Amino acid sequence: MQGGHLVHSHYYADAAELDGFAARISFSMSPQQQQDAAEQITELWPNRSGSWAARWDPSARDILFLAGQDWRYLLDQRLDELSNPRINLIQHVRHAEPDTALHSYLSYRAVRICVSEEVAQKICRVPQLNGPVITIANGCDLPVLESQAQKRPTASMITIFGYKNPELARALAELLARKNICCSLLDRFVPRSEFIREMSECDIAVCIPRHEEGFYLPALEAMSLGCLVVTADCIGNQSFCQHEHNCLIAEFTPEAFLTQTIRARSLSAADRSQFLSAARVTAESHSLASQRRQFHDLLKNIDQLW
């Protein structure tokens, strides 16, 4: 499961919670793929009172919610000919890159939700963009720790969350080992429960993104869980990852990450407290409740926006 799937599942749940609305979802994967991923699918998109549909068959009042490559299914089934309003969740800056399928979908009319202001700015520069653009920053589904004292007493370790950039993560782990600095390395995707446990138990979270992300949720999740965050500028995190304020920003090299990780490790108690306090404020401002409220406002006004 990746962050994009988690965010999509939040919108699925949010739609079902608004009076007058019900959420349905159709999976385009093969029966075997569904069976292989059954546990994760059920966890993210629970089947409530027939909310799983065998295929998209919208009625006149239905709103179509699309993300990623969902447009391909819509076009294959000729559903683009329907007049139903469409909401398009945009989770990455690559939608603005020419000569990609994601870029081509921007010419189809939709009300677009961008997960960060950086993503919105990118796609608003695309000449063929068709429809309004609304930014709803991703919310975090983890409780915000009120103080570092809530962390486990034994949590005095560095964990590298490098599953999105494993080569860089492994190189950093090797540099730390050469300096006899212990760390834990997560360089592959793991079940979310394991990911959260690792993050809950660490003191310094080194969150290594891809060079370009639409938001980069792990850094925000680490802030929520009371970690001191070391990360990199990946475009989509610019609005909430602020160097020397709520985190430390490194360039995309093992040496740069090493420098910032050592710096995080050597901060004074006062400086560390200031970083963590600022990170806590950031996490609190990115709640799921705020995301849900903005999405509900959009749904209530969909006829005017469409």
C-alpha positions, 0 to 999 in steps of 0.5 A: 500500500502506498500513500496515494492509496491511503489518501484515496481511501480517506476521500472514499470514507469522507464521501460516505459520511456526508448526509445525502451522499453514499460512496461506491467503488469499482475495482478494475483489477483482475479477480486474481489481483483482487484476491491477492490484495484482498486484505489491504483492499478491505482495510482501505475501502470496506464494503459497506452495504453494497458499496462495492460495484462490479462495474461503473454504472452511474445514475443521473445524480452520481458524481464520478471520482477519478484518480491516477489512471482511472480515466483510462477505464472511464474512456474505455467504457465510454463513460466520458460521454455522460454529463455527470460531474467529475472530481479528479484527485491529483496527487503528483506533479507528474500530471503536468509533464507533457507526453504522459497519459496523466497529462493528457487527461487534463484536457477532460473537464473535471473539478480537480483536487490537488493535494498540495499548492505546489501540485496546483501551481504545476497543473495550472500552467498546463494550457489544455487544463479543463475545469476548476482547480482546488487545493486540499492539503493532505490530512494525516490520520495519526494522533498528534503527540502533545509532547516528546514525553509521550514517546516510548522511553527507549525511543532514542534511535534513528530510522531511515524511511527509504522505501521510496529511494532505497539506493540513497537510503542504503548509502546513508545507512552505510555512512552512518555505520562507518561512523559507528552511529546505529540506525534502523533501515526501512528500504522496502514497502511494509504493512502500514502497521509495521511502518507506524510502529517503526516511526512511533519508536524512533527519535529521528526520522530520516524520510527520504522521498523520490526527487518529485512527490505530490505531497510526501505524507511520511514527513508529516506522519513523523511530525505527528508522532513526535519525531525530529524529521530529516528530509529533502525538498521534493516539491510537494512538501515545500509548504509544510517542510520548512528547513531550520523551523520544523525539520532539517532539509538535505540535498539528495546525496548520502553525504548531505543526508549524513550531515543533517542527520548528525546535526539532528542528533547533536541538537541541544535540548532547547533547539530540539524542543523548538523543532518538535513544537513547530512540527507539532503545530504543522501536524495539527494544521493538517488534520483529516477533519480539515481535509474532510470539511473542505471536501464536503464543502466541495461536494455541496457545491458541485453543481456550481463548480461543474 
